[in-house]
């Protein structure tokens, strides 16, 4: 390891206690999408104390921020991304507390060795609302990534992987409108909206027989009626539709809408379809960035684990990957086989193994950023690959 990279590793390790406290503070105060006031402010204070110039309300989002380190005129602009929103009910069951602290730690380590860095710019970007709302997509639309040459982040998992395909996902809501009546005395006078809702779920269940194995549909009844002795005049449901490409996602989305429409006709009720704008796009793979991270795995204290090709998730990092070269590496912070979005993973995200994974992820990003700053030709090759694909 060259002396500059050794200094980076030492800087991360010196920050270990502070980064662990940062992660645990965020874990103890879970906040939902676009409401991450404590987490955003905690990360901003940490980065400002390291010497970053911090901007708040970036892209028009109250809990988004950008912390900038300038190392000289020219050179690439590299973005290190932080997430910090939680899930309803199960808190940080996706480990976003680790993501936020690792991103801040990578930036802080680079700030600590700024006197040895080539010209360029490091921006640590706080990206709210990954779990729902698509904060990164909002920031893309606001132009926050327009001048970024490459973006990187890590995500906690039960194993370390440099790449895992991420599906695109579109969200759609249905509301059925019928007519209320007494469910025993005069049921024939009613039009049951809940029947249409249940019919939609049944039709979607049958549709799964003809789905591609890399597609997903899952939904929730958001309103199913007020009492069992009333013919339900209103019912509502939300569905997520996922696919490996935008074409596959939208094709399946149309079939789910058709299920809801057919169920409404069968029940004789009205239907309102709401298509939500927070579409998550599939992750575009960039081999140049993968090679850069792979070369730094051992120095970061990591080794790749077994592949998990059937464990398919989605993230708004896909939206970033559509506009600039992007890598979304997975870092082991939980025992192998631990499912994410579970209470077990939430507990693991605050355990000692998560703190080790946090530091390793921070080292991996900071070391890779050094390589990219030192070799602008490599960045150009990464951008050329992105343009070709």
C-alpha positions in Angstrom: 0.0 0.0 0.0 1.4 3.4 -0.9 2.0 5.9 1.9 -1.1 8.1 1.0 -3.4 5.1 1.1 -1.8 4.0 4.4 -2.7 7.4 5.8 -6.3 7.0 4.6 -6.6 3.6 6.4 -5.1 5.1 9.6 -7.5 8.1 9.4 -10.5 5.9 9.2 -9.3 3.8 12.1 -8.6 7.0 14.2 -12.2 8.0 13.6 -13.5 4.6 14.6 -15.1 5.6 17.9 -16.7 8.8 16.5 -18.1 6.8 13.5 -19.5 4.1 15.8 -21.2 6.8 17.9 -22.6 8.5 14.8 -24.0 5.2 13.6 -25.5 4.2 16.9 -27.0 7.7 17.5 -28.8 7.5 14.1 -29.9 3.9 14.9 -31.4 4.9 18.2 -33.5 7.7 16.6 -35.1 6.0 13.5 -36.8 8.6 11.2 -39.0 7.9 8.2 -38.6 9.2 4.6 -38.1 13.0 4.3 -38.4 13.3 8.1 -34.7 12.5 8.9 -34.1 15.8 10.7 -31.9 14.4 13.5 -29.9 12.1 11.3 -29.2 14.8 8.7 -28.2 17.3 11.3 -26.0 14.8 13.1 -24.1 13.9 9.9 -23.8 17.6 8.9 -22.3 18.5 12.3 -19.8 15.7 12.0 -18.7 16.7 8.5 -18.5 20.4 9.4 -16.3 19.5 12.3 -13.9 17.7 9.9 -13.6 20.8 7.8 -16.2 20.3 5.1 -18.2 23.1 3.7 -21.8 22.0 4.3 -24.9 23.0 2.3 -28.3 22.2 3.6 -31.7 21.8 1.8 -29.9 20.6 -1.3 -32.1 20.0 -4.3 -35.0 21.5 -2.4 -35.2 18.7 0.1 -35.2 19.7 3.7 -33.2 16.7 4.9 -30.7 16.5 2.0 -27.2 18.0 2.2 -23.9 18.3 0.4 -20.5 18.5 2.1 -17.6 19.6 -0.2 -13.9 19.1 -0.1 -12.0 20.9 -2.8 -8.4 19.7 -3.5 -7.5 21.9 -6.4 -8.7 23.2 -9.7 -9.5 20.5 -12.3 -9.7 16.8 -11.6 -12.8 14.7 -11.2 -15.8 15.3 -8.9 -16.5 12.2 -6.9 -19.7 11.8 -4.9 -19.9 9.6 -1.7 -23.5 9.0 -0.8 -25.1 8.7 2.6 -28.5 7.2 3.4 -30.2 7.5 6.8 -33.9 6.9 6.7 -35.6 4.1 8.5 -38.6 1.8 8.1 -41.9 2.0 9.9 -42.2 -0.3 12.8 -38.8 -2.0 12.5 -36.5 1.0 12.5 -33.1 0.6 10.9 -33.8 -2.9 9.6 -32.0 -2.0 6.4 -28.9 -0.6 8.2 -29.0 2.9 6.8 -27.4 4.2 10.0 -24.3 2.2 8.8 -24.5 3.7 5.3 -24.7 7.2 6.6 -21.8 6.8 9.0 -19.6 5.0 6.4 -20.1 7.7 3.8 -19.3 10.4 6.3 -16.3 8.4 7.5 -14.9 8.0 3.9 -15.2 11.7 3.4 -13.6 12.5 6.7 -10.6 10.2 6.0 -10.1 12.0 2.6 -10.3 15.4 4.4 -7.6 14.2 6.8 -5.2 13.5 3.9 -6.2 16.4 1.7 -2.7 17.8 1.6 -1.6 14.7 -0.4 -4.6 14.4 -2.7 -4.4 15.4 -6.4 -6.8 18.1 -7.8 -10.4 17.3 -7.7 -13.5 17.5 -5.6 -15.1 15.2 -3.0 -18.8 15.7 -2.3 -20.5 13.8 0.5 -24.2 13.9 -0.4 -26.9 13.2 2.1 -29.7 11.5 0.3 -33.0 11.1 2.2 -36.0 8.9 1.6 -34.5 5.7 0.0 -37.1 3.4 1.6 -40.0 5.4 0.1 -40.1 8.6 -1.9 -37.0 8.3 -4.0 -34.9 11.1 -2.6 -32.0 10.3 -5.0 -34.4 10.6 -7.9 -35.5 14.0 -6.6 -31.8 15.1 -6.4 -31.1 13.8 -9.9 -34.1 15.8 -11.2 -32.8 18.8 -9.4 -29.4 18.6 -11.2 -27.4 17.7 -8.1 -25.5 15.0 -10.0 -25.0 16.9 -13.2 -21.3 17.6 -12.6 -20.5 14.4 -10.8 -18.0 12.1 -12.6 -18.6 9.1 -10.5 -20.8 8.2 -7.5 -20.3 5.5 -4.8 -21.9 4.1 -1.7 -22.0 1.0 0.4 -25.0 -0.9 1.8 -25.0 -3.3 4.7 -25.9 -7.0 4.0 -25.2 -10.5 5.3 -22.2 -10.8 3.0 -19.8 -8.6 1.0 -20.5 -8.2 -2.7 -19.2 -5.6 -5.1 -22.3 -5.8 -7.3 -25.8 -7.1 -6.9 -28.4 -6.4 -9.6 -31.1 -4.0 -8.4 -34.6 -4.0 -10.0 -36.6 -1.0 -11.1 -39.7 -0.4 -9.2 -42.9 1.6 -9.8 -45.6 2.1 -7.2 -49.3 2.3 -8.0 -52.3 2.8 -5.8 -55.9 1.7 -6.4 -59.1 3.0 -4.8 -62.4 1.3 -5.4 -65.7 3.1 -4.9 -68.9 1.1 -4.3 -72.1 1.6 -2.4 -72.7 0.9 1.3 -75.6 -1.3 2.5 -76.4 -3.5 5.5 -74.5 -6.7 5.0 -77.3 -8.9 6.3 -80.6 -7.0 5.9 -80.1 -5.6 2.4 -76.8 -6.8 0.9 -78.2 -6.8 -2.6 -78.4 -3.0 -2.4 -74.7 -2.6 -2.0 -71.7 -2.7 -4.3 -68.7 -4.1 -2.4 -65.5 -2.2 -3.0 -63.6 -4.7 -0.9 -64.6 -7.5 -3.2 -62.8 -5.7 -6.0 -59.7 -5.2 -3.8 -59.6 -8.9 -2.8 -60.3 -9.9 -6.5 -57.2 -7.8 -7.5 -55.0 -9.6 -5.0 -56.3 -12.9 -6.2 -55.7 -12.0 -9.9 -52.2 -10.8 -9.1 -51.5 -14.1 -7.3 -52.5 -15.9 -10.5 -50.5 -13.6 -12.6 -47.3 -14.6 -10.7 -47.5 -18.0 -12.6 -46.6 -16.2 -15.8 -44.1 -13.7 -14.3 -40.4 -13.7 -15.1 -38.4 -15.1 -12.2 -36.6 -11.8 -11.8 -39.8 -9.7 -11.5 -41.6 -9.0 -8.3 -45.1 -7.8 -7.3 -46.2 -7.1 -3.7 -49.0 -5.1 -2.2 -50.8 -4.0 0.9 -54.5 -3.2 1.6 -54.3 0.3 2.9 -58.0 0.5 3.6 -60.4 -2.5 3.8 -63.6 -1.1 5.4 -64.9 0.0 8.7 -67.0 -2.9 10.0 -67.9 -6.5 9.0 -71.7 -5.8 8.9 -71.4 -3.1 6.2 -71.1 -3.7 2.5 -67.9 -1.7 2.0 -68.3 1.4 -0.1 -64.5 2.0 -0.2 -61.3 0.0 -0.4 -57.7 0.9 -1.3 -54.4 -0.8 -1.9 -50.8 0.0 -2.8 -48.7 -2.2 -5.0 -45.0 -2.2 -5.9 -44.1 -3.6 -9.3 -40.4 -4.5 -10.0 -38.5 -5.6 -13.0 -34.9 -6.0 -14.2 -35.4 -3.4 -16.9 -37.7 -0.4 -17.4 -39.4 -2.3 -20.2 -40.1 -5.4 -18.1 -41.2 -3.3 -15.1 -43.7 -1.2 -17.1 -45.1 -4.2 -19.0 -45.8 -6.0 -15.7 -47.2 -2.7 -14.2 -49.8 -2.6 -17.0 -50.9 -6.1 -16.2 -51.3 -5.3 -12.5 -53.4 -2.3 -13.5 -55.5 -4.6 -15.7 -56.1 -6.9 -12.8 -57.5 -4.0 -10.7 -59.6 -2.8 -13.6 -61.1 -6.3 -14.2 -61.9 -6.8 -10.5 -63.7 -3.4 -10.5 -65.8 -4.5 -13.5 -66.6 -7.8 -11.8 -67.7 -6.1 -8.6 -69.5 -3.3 -10.4 -67.6 -0.6 -8.6 -65.6 2.4 -9.7 -61.8 2.5 -9.8 -59.2 5.3 -9.4 -55.7 4.5 -10.4 -52.8 6.7 -9.0 -49.4 6.2 -10.6 -46.7 7.6 -8.2 -43.8 9.6 -9.6 -41.1 8.0 -7.3 -40.0 5.4 -9.8 -36.8 3.6 -8.9 -34.7 2.7 -12.0 -32.5 -0.4 -12.4 -28.9 -0.2 -11.4 -26.5 0.2 -14.3 -23.3 -1.8 -13.7 -20.0 -0.1 -14.3 -17.0 -2.5 -14.7 -14.4 0.2 -14.3 -15.7 1.2 -10.9 -16.1 -2.4 -9.9 -12.4 -3.1 -10.8 -11.3 0.0 -8.8 -13.2 -1.3 -5.7 -12.0 -4.9 -6.2 -8.4 -3.7 -6.2 -9.0 -2.2 -2.7 -11.0 -4.9 -1.1 -8.1 -6.6 0.8 -6.6 -3.2 1.9 -10.0 -2.3 3.3 -10.1 -5.6 5.3 -12.8 -7.2 3.1 -13.3 -10.3 0.9 -16.2 -11.1 -1.3 -18.7 -13.6 -0.1 -21.0 -16.1 -1.9 -23.1 -14.7 -4.7 -26.9 -14.3 -4.0 -28.4 -13.9 -7.5 -32.0 -14.6 -6.4 -32.0 -11.9 -3.7 -33.3 -9.0 -5.7 -34.0 -5.6 -4.2 -34.5 -2.1 -5.5 -33.0 1.3 -4.6 -33.1 4.9 -5.9 -29.3 4.5 -6.4 -30.5 3.1 -9.7 -31.6 6.6 -10.7 -28.2 8.0 -10.0 -26.6 5.2 -12.1 -28.6 6.3 -15.1 -27.0 9.7 -15.1 -23.4 9.1 -13.9 -21.1 6.0 -13.3 -22.1 4.5 -10.0 -21.2 1.7 -7.7 -23.4 0.3 -4.9 -21.2 -2.2 -3.0 -22.6 -4.5 -0.3 -20.7 -4.9 3.0 -21.2 -7.7 5.5 -22.6 -6.3 8.8 -24.7 -9.3 9.9 -24.4 -13.1 10.1 -24.7 -14.9 6.8 -28.3 -15.7 6.1 -29.8 -12.7 8.0 -32.6 -11.3 6.0 -32.9 -7.5 5.6 -35.9 -5.5 6.6 -36.3 -7.8 9.7 -35.9 -7.1 13.4 -32.9 -9.4 13.4 -31.2 -7.2 10.8 -32.1 -4.0 12.8 -30.4 -5.5 15.8 -27.4 -6.5 13.8 -27.1 -2.9 12.5 -26.2 -1.8 16.0 -23.9 -4.8 16.9 -20.1 -4.8 16.9 -19.9 -6.6 13.6 -21.8 -3.7 12.0 -19.2 -1.2 13.3 -16.4 -3.3 11.8 -18.3 -3.4 8.5 -18.8 0.4 8.7 -15.1 1.0 9.0 -14.3 -1.4 6.2 -16.8 0.2 3.9 -15.4 3.7 4.7 -11.9 2.4 3.9 -13.1 0.9 0.7 -14.7 4.1 -0.6 -11.9 6.4 0.5 -9.1 4.2 -1.0 -11.0 3.9 -4.2 -11.5 7.7 -4.3 -7.8 8.1 -3.9 -7.2 5.9 -7.0 -9.7 7.8 -9.1 -8.2 11.2 -8.1 -4.7 10.0 -8.8 -5.6 8.7 -12.3 -7.9 11.0 -14.3 -7.4 8.7 -17.3 -9.1 5.9 -15.3 -12.1 8.2 -14.7 -12.3 9.0 -18.4 -12.3 5.3 -19.2 -15.1 4.8 -16.6 -17.1 7.6 -18.2 -16.5 6.2 -21.7 -17.8 2.9 -20.6 -20.9 4.6 -19.1 -21.5 6.4 -22.4 -21.2 3.2 -24.4 -23.7 1.4 -22.3 
